[in-house]
Amino acid sequence: MINSYIRKDLQNLKPYHSPAVPYEIKLDANESPFSLPVKVKHQLIEWIEKEENLNRYPDTDSNDLRRAIGKLWNVEEDNVICGVGSDQLIDCMMKVFLEPNDQILLPSPSFTMYSLSARMNHGIPIEVPLEENYHYSTSKILEAYAKYKPKIIVLCTPNNPTGNQLSIGGIEEIVSKVTCPVLIDEAYGEFMDDSMIDFIHKYPHIFVIRTFSKAFGLAGLRVGYGIGSKEMIDAISITKPPYNLNTLSEKIVLMALEQIPLYEERIKALQKEKDWLASQLIDIGYKVYPSKANFLLIEIKNKSISKIFQQKNILVRDFSNHPGLLSCFRVTIGTREENQKIFQVLKENVLS
Ligand SMILES: Cc1ncc(COP(=O)(O)O)c(C=O)c1O
């Protein structure tokens, strides 16, 4: 009965669920293995004891956080918007720009939320395949732009789940030749050296998103941000739900932002771990895609590898059913102990 009332274009869409399986090691969601810095824990307890104001609604515009992020990137707070995860900002962008049946260009394979969000917002996702070894083809994207006249182009760099980066030169080649809004998803940007945030004034039609869920290890708080020209931020703000960020999340992120040197150390440590795991696996014959993020995409012929991991209570992300990634799985970089476990399992199964 209810089903017949669901929007026709959503009737075949399944709700998003994350499997609630027991685990000892969780390396399937590109989270950080590090917990909240001790100093932040203490500050938080003190804030709760002395200043907490949770009886009040949060600041609907997250002004303190926008100012702090602006300072971090040397932009004005008017160039910043905060979301409940960067997921919410992806959604807000689609909501504000897409009219029914507008087309949106997405890299493929890439983060699944783009096409889901496009469909939820009455858009039509057009997938532009990545080239050999998952490299971006700027010419293919520009050809697709000319052909489909999309309302939005999405670029994910480093790309999830393939780990490769599209160079600043490559991005400029695209954004300098198109007029539509371009979403540049830098969710893993802290693991690479450069950012398109430095180009928001040169290209007012770009919207660069980042998150506190990955390098900052705050996935449980659900805080992301977007940076763009004032015109872009004003547009996205139209569809941002009021009071979206909660007070506690905003407060903790503000405290975390005072610990940048510690996070830089953690990022370096994870990069070292990534290089270690990649080289160990390459040495025993695995194909490991070069990654600028906190995860590795690994090719494996053994289709039951994720079952083998599961039996050992280890979660990894299996892509064996994903067209375009047929014999691959993705593993998040964890602690040395966790990475060693991954290596051990793969070593035992190398020939199977
Ligand atoms: C490429 C990419 N963008 C955005 C997100 C969403 O992150 P969040 O909503 O936690 O900020 C993710 C999460 O995995 C991601 O991989």
Residues whose N, C-alpha, C, O or C-beta is under 5 A from the ligand:
A	BS01	LIG	A29 V84 G85 S86 D87 F111 C156 N160 D185 A187 T211 S213 V223 G224
